[in-house]
Amino acid sequence: MSARTNGLTGHATTTNNGPNAGCRDDRPIAHGTCAFRRPMSRRRPGRASSGGSPGNFAQLSRRDVDVGRAGSLLFLDTEVTFPNFVPKSTGLDHGPFAMWLVRKMTPRRIVGLGAGSGYSYFAMCQAVQEARLSTECLAVDSWTGEERGGVPDDSVFEAIAAENRQYAGFSRLLRMTCGEALDEVEDGSVDLLEIGRLRFGEELKQVFESWCPKLTSSAVVLLHDTEFRDRDIGVHRDWPEIRERHPSLEFRHGRGLGVVFWGGESTEGLRDLVDVASDPRDSEMIAAVFAALDGRMRSERALAGQDQRLADLEAEVADLRDLQVRLRARVNESGTWRDAIDAQVEEMNGLRRELAAERNAPWASVRHKLASRILFYLAGRNGLFSERRRGKFLKSALKRDPNRSIRDLEPEGAVTLAGAGPDDRRRQEAPSQRQNEWTFPTTVMVVSHEASRTGAPILALNLVRELSTRHNVVSVSLGGGELIPDFVDASAMFLELDRRKMPPDLITQKIMEACRRHDISVAFVNGVGSHHVLAGLKSAGVRSVALLHEFAAYIRPKSVFRDIFSEADQVVFSTRITLENALARTGSERPVNLHVLPQGKCATGLEDREADAEERLWLDSVLRPGGNEDRDFLVLGAGKIEPRKGLDLFIETANRVVSGPDGGRFRFVWIGQGYDPENDVRHSVYLADQIERAGVQSQVQIIRATSEIDHAYALADLLLLSSRLDPLPNVAIDMLLAGKPVVCFDRTTGIADFLEEAGLGEACVARYIDTAEMADKIRALAKDPAHLAAVAEAGTARARETFDFAAYTRQLEEIAETGGPKADLLAADFERLRSSGVFRLDFYTPLRSKVTDPDEIMRTYLRSNRSGPRLRKPAPGFNQLIYAEEKGWGKPEDPFVEYLEAGRPQGRWQAQVIDETAPIDDTALATARVALHLHAYFIDEFRDILARLEANRTRPSLFVSAPARQMEEVRAALESYSGPVAALRDVPNRGRDIAPFLTEFGKEMVAGFDIIGHLHTKQSRDLKDRAFVETWVEFLMENTLGGPKGGAMLDRIVSAMVSAPDLGIVYPDDPNLLGWSQNRAHAEQIAARMGIHDLPEHINYPMGTMFWARAGVIERFLSLELSWDDYPAEPLPYDGSLLHALERLLGVVPGHDGLRTGVTNIRGLTR
């Protein structure tokens, strides 16, 4: 019996020469993953396979391919994953191949022409992201007005743009034709070119040949629709000619795909594919493999759809059963309440007699009402009277209370669930005693989206219990759950309003009725799912505090956070990371009514029960199988089995630790609900396969949830919080308070911020989803017991200070008390703002605004400050968000109103304003050494800049950069300039205008000049954006140089900078408030290299990167020593790059160095 290698399986395939020769082996090639691997003998034992996302792998059997020629496919050793993004209008063909090709090539740049619905393009983007490649991607299409295969409106582009957001760091969308996009891409820079479905009138041959100069010598071109016969789509006509001229491979399934190997070179990863493609039989084998993959993916998608439909049906059945239980409970209740109704009728007759007596003595009723109010007040003063005395006050108050006869009436719409247990029967027979105790003079409301025993409802229940010590609490649940009896016992009144069955208008009505009936003073609305009640609270004039714990990234609809910002009076996030995520998703700067406040440790309600000895013994056997002699280092993970919890990252980290030095002493155990590899084909089966393939079954386990989780904490050495998105998980808080360390990934959870603030970032926080660094941190903690103990002690001490629920509740009350109903605050602010006379209508009002009423414009400003999303400045030289940051968030007054009433104090929020009336100092102009860098990419705008310079007396020395193709026109235009031209150089199309400024000319300008300017030309090829850009350019040029509206603004800027040596930078004051956006991470890295380690939350900066600055400020940026290769190549993303970060740091560095900022403003000019 001899063995040969099967490159498809990564295992040895046996050739049987014995009695059973010729028997066919139909075992799967790869279980749970479509991985074309090298032989196992070449792989290190115990290592996990790389790449691939859980739930997106396929299985192939030997029936799918010709095993006899499998040896020719040894080079297919890269895992093939399935695309996540599958538009409904697109066939599932060639996506897996595109992803495999990206992983194999590791291209520097990908361009997708005719990207259409984005299926293939986003498959490649997904591969770039999963493999963590430094690849730039560009998609080109009009995404509108298509005559075939698309929707003739903007809905297609909106869907594409939404999907592209997750890849915005490296992917850019261009709405233009293939020909127009040629100017956006430099020659010899494209490694992978995809030509999809072209527009009517665009021929494949013409597009292909026009893009050939853009290709590298080892590029690959993908041509779609080679098998599609259509008179308007001529790919099938041009493909044979292209195939004859270049090495190629063709997939005939679906609509066909042609693969062209361009040039004379091939990357190392593709040489084998090029060789194999030359053999027709091997080509057919490769095509058969990927055709089988496409078929398998279609099958799995269909199966997943059936699974979802089945799950929906099961949910409906569960709802029906729940309704059946409710109805039976109601029937059982009816007999009990019939007796109660008879008793209430008798009591009502007594009340009628009592009412007649009261009418005969009205002044006595008035005295009783006043006395009850006073007695209620005295009963609530904890620090003034003993508990016994306050009890007597309360008894007397209740006796005299005019509302005593309706205190125990249940409001319309309130529902209390009843079960079959003895406690529930008691509750049916007699309403909860707590419901009848309206002890305090103030009543508050707490709203929970449901009453299940999960994080948010448990927090709401804890809030009810804590508030009940000093307020009457009406609790509202918008769904059912096992915690309803606990809510009933803890509340003065409990309402259940089922958000799934009640229309929003009815919920609003019920909330308004409850607020009026019980005189609610403030409502705490817990969780995004409870936002349905905000409209009713607003209509009732009740102050609302929304408590948000969720990441906006996984909340739908996406508009819900913006709605909450608008409806709620105050909004409290539990972590900074969730706040930043919400602002990024809503496109907002931070409204002033947003706060960050971590919640305290929540009691689950299970703490007082007796310990389950049998459960603890089971945990001992699983977590510490060696008993008292067990010295393994136990790493715990916990949470429901779902992708958000990052269980695959937990396993990957465990594999790295176990495979490393001293790996045998570690044990990793995940505790959570939902692990079922036999039946759960969505998650569990892939997790089990991951553990099996890594070969770590003996040291990595997933076990069921346990009621004795605290015992598990006590047995563990450390908690690995592997979540991808997890705001402030209770498991981490509990572990910290149990005296054990917690490690996590940066930018995934609020626990990362907590650990950083506790000084534990270096020991406990790994880079974002970097399992290798996480493994190093775990090994370091395990290796040094003293260090481990110190980290645990520091974390526990900080957790006790931070996660105090009583203190958390007090702070929520303070937030509610310092504010008020938003409408009342806005009205008060409006009167003060209007009377001040300093609000600049011409500056604040957008250029094309349809609102002309001054009062309404001021109200819009005040509303947007409290609700977002688009914020603008009220006057030049003032930033209200910086003022709020420095003075403290959440004050009742608008920041600008408070600033005015405080006497306009000086601070970082204020900048010197240089307007069109500022003085011009001829002496200053004569002595100042001024240089100006101009980046002349568009010649018409360059000529305009030269004309504006001539309107000033200042003649700066010009340093001009331009692309080589523009040099002659730029040189000719410069002949009209009457000042000195220090340098004119052609530069590569890299780093936009910043690279020529800093890297090409920076040192020369700093060495010879005191004041340095930087301007560049701007233009838009998009007709929709053209008016916007032209308005912006006019705004920038008038403010930095001058013109018909601003006059000699450059002379005024130079005069101001010469007369004030501490004026470090001057730039146009843009009325729009924009901050770090997606650039903070980049900025933090750059700032650290400049010695700046604490960046402010809100900033002013030269929006558009046009400014005048002192040489010392520019010198700070030159210290970075940026080379041309440090700048990202075109095309750049809209946001989140080195250049965007440098633009924002220009507004930070001068202040850090003790210099002031100046801004320019011209009355009547805005944008």
N, C-alpha and C positions, 0 to 999 in steps of 0.2 A: 504494500500500500504506500503510495507516494503522496506528497502534499504540494500544492501550489497555492500562491497567494491570490486572493480575490480582493481587488482594490475597491469593490463596491461595499464589501462588508467590513473590511478591516480584520478579517479572520482568515485562517487557513482553510481552503476548500480541499477536501480529500478526494483524490481520484481513486476509485475503488477498482482494484484489479482482481478481487476475490469473487466468491460465489454470488455476491449481491451486486456485481458490476452492472451499471446501467440504471440502477434505481435513482429516482429523481428526488432531490431534497427541496421541499417547499417551505422550509423554515424562513421566517422573515429575515431580510438582509439586515435591518437595523430596527430595534424595538424602541418606538417612541421618538426617534429622531431620524431624519433622512440625512445621514452623515456618510459621505464618501471618504473613507478613512484609509490611512496606510496600515500595514499589518500590525497586529498587537505587539509583536516582538520588537517593533521599533519604538513603542511608546513606553514612557515611564509608568510603572504600575501605580495605581492609586490616584492618578491625575484625572480631573474632570475634563470633559470635552468643552471646547470653547465655543462661544457664539450661540446664536439661537435664542429665541424668546419662548418661555414656557407657554404651551398651548398652541404653538404654531409649527410643530414638527409633523412630519408625515411618516408613514411606514410603506416600504416597498417589499414585495415578495419576489422570489426568483421567477415567478411567472411574468413579472413586468418587464424584464430585460433578457437579452440573450446572454446567458451565463457563459456560454462557450467563448465569447469574446470579451469577457469581463476584464481580462488582464490588460487590455489596451486602455482601460480607464483608471489606471492607478493614480493618475495625476488629479483625479477628482477627489481630493482629500479635504475639501472645505465643506463645512456643514451648509445645508440648504434650508433656509427658513421660509415661511410663508408671509406674504404681505399682510399687514394689519388693515390697511385702507383699501377697501374694495367697493367702489361706487356701484350702485345698482345697475347703471346703464352700461357697465363694462364687462366683457368676458374675462374669465380668469385664465388668461394665457400669457406665458412668458415672464410673469412676475418673479417666480422662483429663480429662473435663469438669470434675470437681471441682478437679483440680490447676490447670487453665487458669483457672478462676474465681478461685481464691485468688491466683494471680499477677496477675490483672487487677484484682481489687478491692483488694489489700493490706489486708485487714481487720485491725482492732485486736483483735477477739476472735471466736473460732469456738466454737460449742457444738454437739456432736453428741448428740442424744437417741436412745435406742435404738440405740447404736453397734454392738451385736451382735458379729459376728466382727471388726469393725474395719477392713474393707477400705476403705470410703470415707473413714472418719475418718483413718486413717493415710496415705491418699493426700494428704489436705489437710495433714497434719503434714509429710509429705515435701516438699510444695510450699513450705511455710513455711520449712523448713530450707534447701532448695536456693536459694530466693530471698533468704535471710537477712533475713526480715521480723521485725519486733518484734511478733509476733502471739501472743496467749495462746489456748491451746486447752483445751477441757474436754469430756470424753466422759462420758456418763451412761448407765448400764445396770446391771441387777442381775448380769448374767453368771452366773446360776445359776437353776436351777429353771424354765427356759423350757419351755413346753409344745409349742413347735414351732420348727424351724429351729436348734436348738442342742443342747448336751450338758448334761444336768441335774446337773452337778457343778462343782467348782472348776477343772477342767482348762481350760475356756474362759478364765476370768479369768487363770489363770496364764500362758497363751499371750499374752493381751492385755497383761498387765503386763510380760512379757519384751520384747515388741516396743516398748512405750512407753518403755523405759529410754533408748533413743537420743534420745528427744525430751523427756526429763524436765525439761530447762531451761525448757520453755514449755508442756508438756502435762500435764494432770492427769486421773486417772480417779476417778470417783465411783460407788460401788456403791450406788445408790438409785434410786427411781422418779423419773419426770419431775416429779411434783408436789413431792417432797421436795427436789429440786435447785433449786427456785425461790428458796429462801432463800440459796443460795450465789452467786447472780448478781444484781448490782444492776441497777435499771431503766435502760433506754436505753443499754446497753453492748454489745449483741451485734450485730455487723455481718453475720455469716453463721451462720444456724441451719439445721442438718440434722436432719430428723426421719426416722429409720430405721424399722426394724421394731419396732412397739410391743408391749408386754406384753399378755397376755390381759386384757381389761377396760379397756384404755386406748384411747380413741377419738381419731382424728386431730383432729376439730374441737375437742374439749375441750382437748387438749394444745396445739394451735395457738393457740387464743384465750387460754389461760392464760399463754402465753409471749410474746404480742404486746407487753405492757408492757416486756419486756426488750430489744426491738429498737430499733435506732437508726432515724432517719428515712430512711436510705438502705440499709437492710438487705436481704439476699436470703435467702429461705427455700427449702431443697431438701426436697421431699417424695418419698420412695421408694414404690414399689409402686403407682403410680397405674393401672397396667394389669393388676394382679394381682387375680384374682377368687377370693375366699375368704370364706366366711361369718364366719370369726373375724377377718379383717383387712379393715376397712371403709374403707380409704383411697380406693378407687375410688368409694365412695358419697359421701364428703365433698369430693372433689377438684373436681367441677364447680361446687359453690357457691363454693369459695374462688377458683377460676379466674375466675368472673364478677365477683367483687368487687375483684380486684387485677390489674394487668398481669402477665402470666405467659407462660411458654414450656413446652412439653411435649415430652419425648422418649418415644416410644412403644416403642422397641425394648427388649428384655429384659423386666423387670417394670415398666418405666415410671419416669419421673422428672419431677416437676413443679417448675418454677422460678418462684417468686413474687417479684416486685419490690415490696417493702413500702414504704409511705410515699410521700410526694410528691417525694422527692429521689432522685437517683442519683449515684453517684460518677462522676468524669470517665471512668474506664476502662470503665464499663458503660452510658453514655448511648446509645451506638450500638447496643449489644445490645438495650436496651429498645425503641428505635425500630424496629429490624429485627424484633423479636418481634411487633410489631403487624401485620405483613404475613404472612399465612398461607404464601405461597410462600417468603418468606425464612426463616420459621420452619422450614419443611420442609427447606430447604437446610442450615441450621445442624444440625438433627437428623440429616440424612443424613451430614454431615461427621463428627460424633462417633460415629454408629453405625458408620461405616466404620472409624474409629479403634479402637473397641471390638472390631470383627471382626478387624482387623489384629493387635491385641494378643493376642487368643486364638490366632491362627495362629502368631505368633512364640513364644508360650509353648509351644504344642504342638511346634513345631520345636525349641525349646531342649531340651524333654524328650527328643526323639528324638536330638538331638546328645549329650545326656548318656548315654543308653543306648548309643549307638554308642561313646562314649569308654570306658564301662565294659567293653564287649565287647573293644575294642582292648587295654585294660589286661589283661584276662584272657588274651588271646592272647599278649601280651608275657610274662606270667607263665609260661604254658605253654612258650613258647620258651626262657625262662630255665631252667625245670626241665629241658627237653631238653638244654640245654648242660651243666647240672650232672650229669645222668645219664651223658652221654657222658664227662664228665671223670672220674666215678667208675669207669666201666668201664676207662678208660685207667689210672687209678690202681691198680686191683686187681692188675695184673701186677707193678707196681713194688713194691707193699707186700707181695705174696706172698713175695718174696725177703727183704724186711725182717722178716717174721714168722718165717721159718725161722731167720734170724740171731738174732732175739730168743729163740726156743726154745732155741737152743744156749747163748745167754747166760744164760738162766734156769737151765739145768742147772748152769752154772758157779756161779751165785749160790746154788743149793741146796747145793752143796759148800761154798761160802764161809760160808753160814749155819750149817752143821753145825760148821765150825771155830769160828765165833763163839760158838756155844752152849757149846763146851768151854772157852772163855776169856771169861766174861761181864764180868769187871772190865776187861779190855782194851777191850771195847766201850764201857763207861762212860767210860773215859779218852779214847777216840777222839771220843765225842760232845761231851764238855766241850771238848776241844782244838779241834774244828771250830767250835763256837760262838764261842770266843775268837778264832780265826783269821778267821772271817767278820767279826766286829766290827772287828778291826784292819784288815782289807782295806777297810772302808768309811770309814775315818778319813782324809779327803782332806788335812787340814792337818797331820797328824802325821808321815806317812811319804811317801817318794817313790813315784812310780807304779811303779817297778821293784820296790821292797820290797813294796808292796801286792799286786802281781801274784804274788809268791812266797807271801805269806800266803794269797791266794785259792787258788792251786794246792794248797797243803798242806791247806786247809780242805776243798776238794772231794774230796781223796784220803781224808780221814778222815770225811766226812759220812755218817752212817748212812742218809740218804735218797738217796745217790748212785745207787742202782740204779733209782729211780723218777722221777728228775728229768725225764727226757725222755719219760715216758709221757703220752699225750694223754688228758685226762679225758673221760669219757663225755658225749656230747652236743656236743662241740666239732666245729666244721666249718671247714675252710679251703678257700676257693674256688680252683679251678685253671682257668687259661685255656689258650690254645693258643700263647702267645708263648714265646720261649726262656727268659725268666726264670721263667715259671710252670712250664715243664718241669723246670728245675733244682730248683724248690721241690718238685715231686712226687718227683723222684729222691732227694733228700736233704732232710730237715727243715731249716728255717732254723737257721743256727748261732746266731742271736740267741735262738731258742727254748730252746736248751740251756744258755744262760748265766744261771744263777741266782746272780748275783754278790753281792747285798747281803743283809743279815740281815732286812730288812723287805720285805714284798710289798704292793703296793697294786693296786687295780682301777680302771680307767677304762671307763665305759660310754658308748657312742654309739648313738643311735637307728637309724643306718644308716651306710654307708661310702661314700656318694656324694661327689663333689667339690663340695660346697656348704658353706655357712658353718659349721653346727654340727659336722659330721663333721671338717672341717678343723681346727677348734678342738680337738676331742678328740684328733686325731692329734698336734697340736703339744703337747698336754698329756702324751700318752704319751711323746713324745720328750724333753721336759724332765724329767719324773719319772724316766725311765730312767737319768738320770745319777747318781741316788742311791738308787733303789729297784728291786726286781724289779717289773715291771708286767705284770699280766694284763689284757689289753684285751678288751672284749666288744662286739660289734656286734649289734644287734637287727634287722638287715636287711643285704642285700647292697649292693654298690657297687664302683666302680673303685678305691677306696682300700684294699681289703682287703690286697693285697700289701704296701702301706706299713705297715699296722697289724701285719702278721705280722713284718716286718723290724724294727720298732721295739720289739716286745714280747717279754717272756720267754715268754708264752703267749698265744694268741689263740683266742677262742671266738666262734662265730656262733650266735645263738639267734634264729630268725626269729619275731618277735612277731606277724606276720600269720598264721602257720600253727600256732604253738604256743599252747596254752591258758595262761592266767596261772599256774595251779597248777604246770604243768610248768616254766615259766620260773623260778618261785620255787624249785622243787626243784633245778634245775640250778645256780642261783646259790648256794644253800646248799651244794651239793656242792663247787663250785669254791672257796668261801670256806674250807671245812674242809680240803680237800685241800692248798691252798696257803697256809693260815694268813694270810688277808688281814687287814691291820690297818685299812685305811680304803678306802672306795670313793668315787670322784668320778663322779657320775651327771650326764651332760651333756645338757641339753635336756628339755623337757616330754615328748617322745616316748619318753624312756628311763625313765619313772617305773615301768614294769612290774617293774623289778628291786628296787624299794625294799622290798617285802614280804619277799623272800628275804634281803636284807641285814639287815633288822630281826630276822628269825627266827634268823639266824646270829650275832647280836650284834655285827655289824660296823658301825663308825661310817660314816655316809653323809653326803656333802656334795652336795646337788643344785645344779646350775648352771643357772639359768633365764635365757633371753634373749628369750623370746617375750612378746608382749602377750596378756593374758588375753582381750582383746576378741575375738580371732579364734580362740581355742582351744575346741574341743568334745571331750568334754562339759565343761560349765562347772564341774563338781565337781572336775576334775583338780588344780587348784591347791590346793584345800582338802585333797585327799588327800596331795599332796606335803608340805604344811605339817605334816600329821599324821605321815607316815611317815619323813621325812628328819630326821636329827639336826641338820643345819645347812642353810640354804638361802641361796644367793648369787645375787643379781640383778646383771645387768651394768649396769643403769642405774636411776636413781631413778624415772624415768617408768614403767618396766615394773613396778617394785615397787608404786607407787601405783595403777597400773591393776589389778594383781592384788588388792590390798587392797580397792579399790572394788568389783570384780566379786564377791569372796567375802564382802563385807560385814564385813570384819575390821579391827580395829586391828592394828598391827604386832606380831606375836609376837617374842619376844626372840632367837629363833634365826635371824632374817633379817638379811642383810648386803647391802651394795651395793659391788660391786667391778668396775670396767670391765676387760675382758680386754685383753691386749696384741695387738700386730700378729702375725698368723698367717702362717707360711710356707705357701704353697700347694703346694710340691713342684715347681713349674715354674721356680723361680728359677735353677737351675743349668744348665738346658738352653741350647743355643745360640740366639741371637736369630734370628728368622725375617725375613730381609732383605726378602723379597717382601711379607710381611704389613705390615712397617713402611712400605714404599713405598706400599702401598695406603692405609694410614692417612694418610700425608703428603698423598696426592692428595685425600682426602676432607676431612680436618680443616684442612689448609693448602693449598688449591688454588693459592694465589698463590706457593707456594714460599718462598724466603728473603725475598721482598718482601712477603709476606702480613702485614698489620698489623691484621687484624680481631681483635676481642675474642672469644675462643672460650670459650663456656660449655658445659661437659660435663654430661651426665647419664648414669647407668648403672644397669642392673638388668634383671631379667626383665620381660617385658611382662605386667603384671598390675595390677589396680586399686590394690592396696596401695602400689605404687611411685609413684603419683600422676603418671603420664606426661601425663595431661590437664592437670594443674596446671603441668607443665613447659612444655607448649605454650602454655597461656594466659599464663604469665609471659613467655615468649618473644614472644608477640604484642604484649603491652603494651610491652616494651622496643623491639621493632622499629618499632612504630607511634609511638614517642615521639621526643624530640630525638636527633639523631645516630644514629637507629636503623639506618641503613645499614651501620654499622661492626661490627655484632654478628652472630655466627653461633652457633646453638644446635644441638648434636648429641647425640643419645641413643644409647648403645651398649648393646645387650641382646639376649638370646635370645628368640625367639618372635614377631617382627614379621612378619606374613604377611597383608597386606591383601587378597590375592586369595582366600585360603581361610579365614582366621580371622574369622568373623563375630561373635565375642563381644567382641573388643577392638580388633584391628588395624584393621578396616574403619572404625570410628568415629574412631580416632586419625588415620587418613589423611584422612578427611572433615573433621575439625577443622582440620588443617593447610591443606587445600585451601580451605575456606570462609574461613579467616582471611587467605588470600592471602599466606602467608609461606613457600611451598615453596622459594624460593631461599635462605632463611636458616635454616630449621629442617629437620633431617633425623633420621631414625631409621635406624641401621645395625645390621648383625649384630654378635654378640659377637666378640671378638678374643682371640687368645692373647697379643697384645702390648699388654695394657692399660696397662702401665707407660709405654710409649712414648706412648700417648694422654694419660696424665697430664702427661707432659713437654711435649706440644704445647699443652695447654689453659691458659687463664688462670684458670679458676675452676670449681668443681663446684657445681651447683645440686642439692641433695638435696631433691627435691620430694615425698618419701614422706609418705603419710598416717599410716602406722604402720611404724616401722622402728627396732628397739631401738638397735643400735650397728653399723651396716653397715660391712663391711670396706672398701668402696669409699671411704667418707669418711675412715676411718683412713689408708688408703693415700695418698689425695690430700693429707692434712695432712702426712704424713711425707715426701711428695714435694716439699714446700715450696710448695703452692698453697692458696689460701683456699677455704673451704667455706661456703655459705650454706644455710639451712634454715628451716622453719616452726617456731614455738614449739609445744610440747606434742605433737609428732609423733615425736620421736626423742631418744635420749640425747645425740646430738651437740649438740642445742640447749643442754642443761645444760652440756656441756663448753665450748661457746663462751661461755656466760654466765660460767662460773667463770674462764675465761681473759681476761675483760674485753672480749670481742668481741661481746657481745650486741647492742649498738647498731649495729654495722657489719654483722653477719652473720645475725641472727635476726629474721625478720619475724613479725608476729602470725599466729595460727593460720589457715592456708589463705588468707591475705590476699595475693593475687597482685599487687595494685597496690603494696603496700608492698615486696614482694619485688623488683618491677621497679625501684622507686626505689633500693633498696640496691645492686642490680647496676649501675645507671647511675652511682651515686656512686663505687663502687669502680673502675669502668672509667675514669671521668673524671679520677681523681687517681692516677697511677702510684706516687707516693711513699706514699700512703695504702694502696694495694693491696699494696705490698711490705711495709709495716709490719704489716698485718693477717696476711699470709702468714707472716712471720717469727715473730710472736707465737703464731700457731696451731701452727706447726711445733715451736717450743720447748716449748710445753705438751704437745703430742702425744708428744714423745720422753720426757717425764717420766711421762705417764699410761699410754701404751700400750706398756709394757715387759713382754713375755710372761714372762721369767724372774722378774721381781719379782711378777707376777700369780700365778705358780705357787707361789712361796714364801709369799705371803699366804694362798693356799688351804690350804697345808700347816699354817700357823699356826692358821687357823680350825679345821681338823680336830683339831689337837693340843690346843688349849685347851679343846675340848669333850670329847665322848666319846659312847658310845651313850646315847641319850636316856633309856632305862630306868634306867641306872646313875646318871645325873645326877639324875633325879627321885627315886630312892630316897634318895640322899644329902640332897637338899634337904628331902624329907619329914621325915626324922628331925630335922633342925635346926629346921624350922618347927614341928613338933609340940612339941619341947622348949622352944621360946621362950615359948609360952603367950600370944602377942599376936595371933594370927590371930582375927579377929572373925567367928565362924560366923554370928551373927545378922545381920550386915551383909552378908556375902558371899553367903549362900545366897538364891537367888531365892525370892520369896514362895510360889510354887506348886510348888516343887521336890519331886520324889518321893524324892530322895536324903536320907536322914536320918543316915547314919553319918558322924560327924565326920572320921574318917580318909579316907574316900572323898571327902568334900567338899574337904579340903585337897589331895588328889591331883588332883582335877578342876581346882582353881585352878592347880596347878603345870603340869599338862598343857596347859591352855588358854594359859598364858603362852608356852609354847614352840611351840604348834601352832595357836592360834586355834580357831575364828573369833571366838567371843564372849568378851571379856575383862571381868573384874570386879575391883574393888579388894579387897585383902586386909584392909584396915582403914580407918576414916575418916581423912582428912587425908593419905593417901599415894597417889601415882600412880606405879606401877612403870614405866610407859613413859617418863615424864619422867626418872625416875632412870636408866633404861637409856640414854636419849638423852644425858644429861649426863655419865654415867660411862663410856660406850662400850658399843656393842652386842657381843653374842657372848661374854660372859663365861660360864664354866661354871656359876656359881651363879645361882639365881633372883634377880632384882633385889631383892625384898623380903628374902630371906634374906641377901644380901650387905649390904643396908642395915642390918639388925639386927646383923650381926657386925661392921660397921664402926663401931658405936657410935651409930647413928641420926644421921648428920650432917645439918646444916641445909642447905636448898637449895630451889630452885623446886619440887621434887617434894613438899614438905611444906607443909601448911597448918595454921593454928591451929584446933583443934576446940572448938566451943562445944556442950556437950551439956545434957541436962535437969538436970544438977547444978551447972552454972556459977553463980557468985554473981550476985546482983542488987544494984546500988549505988543506993540511993534518991537520993543526992545527984546522981549522974549522970543519973538519970531526970528530976530536977527542973530541971536546967540544959540538957539537950539540946534542940536545936531540930530536930524531926523532922517530915518530911512524907511522905505516902504517896500515890502515884498508883494508883488502882483503875480498871481498864477493865471495865465491867459489861456484858458482852454477854449473859450468861445470869443471870437474876434470882435463881434458887434458890441458885447458888453465891455470888452477891454477898451475900445475906442471911447465908450461913454465914461469910463473911469478917468481916462486921460483928460477928457473935456471938463469933468468936475474938478480935477486937480488945478486946472488953469484958472478956476474961479477963486482960488485962494492965493494969498501972498506966499505961503509956505511952499517951498519946492523941495520935497524930500528926494534923496538919492534913491533911484529905483533899482530893485533887484527883481528881474523878471524871469519867470519860468514858463515854458510852454512845450507842448508836444512837438516833435520834429516836423510834423506836417504843417504846423502853423507858423514856423519860424519866419518865413519871408513876409507874411502878412503882419506879424507882430513887429518885425523890424521896421517895416514901412510905416506902421501906425506910430511908432515911437519918435519918428522924425518931427511930429507936431508938438512934442513935449519940450518945454523951454527949460526944464531943470536937468540935473545930471542923471545919466543912466549908468549905474555902477556895473551892472552885469546883465547879460541876456543869455540864457542857456536852455537847451532842450533837455527834457527830463523824461524818464519812463512813466508810463501810465500806472503808477503805483503810489499808494498813500495819498491819493487825491491832492489837495493843496497843502496839507500839513507836512508831508515828507519833503517837498522842495523847500518849504520854509525853514524847517528845523535842520534837516540833514544836509541839504545842498548849500544854503546860504546862511544858516544860523550863526555860525562862528564868525563869519566875516562881518555881519551886521552888529553883533554884540561888541566886537573889538573896536569898531569905529564910530558908534552912534549911541546917543542917550535915550532917544524915543524911537520905538520901532513899531511900524504898522504892518498889518497883514490883511489883504483883501484878495478876493478871487471872483471869478465869473460864475454865474449860476444860470442854468437854463433847464427847461423840461421838454422832453420829446412827447410827453403825454398831453394831448389836447385838453383833457379834463383838469390837469394840474397847471396848465400854462398860466392862466390868469392868477392863480394863487402864487406861483413862483415870481411872476413879474411884479406883483404887488410887494412881495417880500424883498425883492432886489431893490426896488425903489425906496422902500423903508430903510434898508441897510445903507444904501449909498448916500441918501440925504443925511442920515445921522452920522456917518463916519467921514464924509467928505464935504457934503453940502450940495446946493443946487438951487433950483427955483424957489423951493419952500424954505430951505434951511440956511441959505446964504453960505458964507465962508465958515462952515462948521469945523473944518480941519484947523483953521487959524485959532478958533475958540478953544479947541481941544488942546493944542500945543500951548497956548497961553495959560490955560488952567494947570497943565502938568508942570510947566516951568515955575509957576508961582506957588505950587504946592508940592514940595519934594516927596511927601508921603502918599501922593496919588499914584498908585502902582499900575492901574489899568483903567481904560475907558472904552466903553462899548455901547451900542444902542440898547436902550431899555425896552425889551420886548414885553408887550402887555400880557402875553400868555405865560402862565406859570407851569414850567416843566422842570423836572428834577433829574435824578439819576437814571430813571427808567430801567432799561436792562443793562446798564453799564457800570453798576456799582462794583461788581466783582472785578472787572477789568481795572477800574479806577483804584481800587484798594491795592492791587498788585503794583501798579505804577507808583502810587503815592508812597508805598512802603520803600521803594527804591529811592525816593526823594526825601526820605526821613519823616514822612507824615503818616501817622499810624491811627489817627482818630478822625475820620471824615464826618462832617455834620450830616444830619438827616436831610435837610433842605438847603438848597443852594441857589445863587444867581450865577449865570455864566453867559458868555457871549454867544447867544443862540445864532447859529449860522457861521461861527468862527471868523468874525471880522471885528478887529479891535486895534487899539493903540496901547502899547505897554512900555514900561521901562525896560532897559536892557537887562537889569538884574533879574526881572521876572522871567524873561526869555532864557537867561543863562541857567536858571533852575531846571528848565526842561532840557537844555542841552546836556546837563549832567547825566541824563539817561543814556546818552551816546547811542541813539537809535540809528541803525544802518538801514539801507533800503530794504534789505530782506526782512527786517523786523515788522514792516508794515504789511497788512493783508493785501493780497492781489485782488483786482477786480474780478467779478462783481462783488460789491460789498453788500452786506445785509442792511436793511433800513435802520437797524439799531443794534446795539450790543457788540461793538468792535473797539479796537484800540483807538481809532480815530475819534469815535464818539466819546470815549472816556477822556482823551486828552482835551477835547473841547470843553468838557465840564470842569476839568481840573484847572483850566485857565481862570475860572471864577473862584477857586479855592486857594490856590497857592499864594496870591498876593496877601490875602488876609492872614494866612498862617505865618507869613514873614513880617507881619506888622504894618502892612501897607493898606491904604484905603482904596475903595473902588469908586469910580465915577461912571455915570451913565449919561447918555445924550437923549434929548427929547425935543421934538419940534411940534408945537401946538397945531392941532388939526391933522396930524399925520399918525396913522395907526395901521394895524393890519388884523 
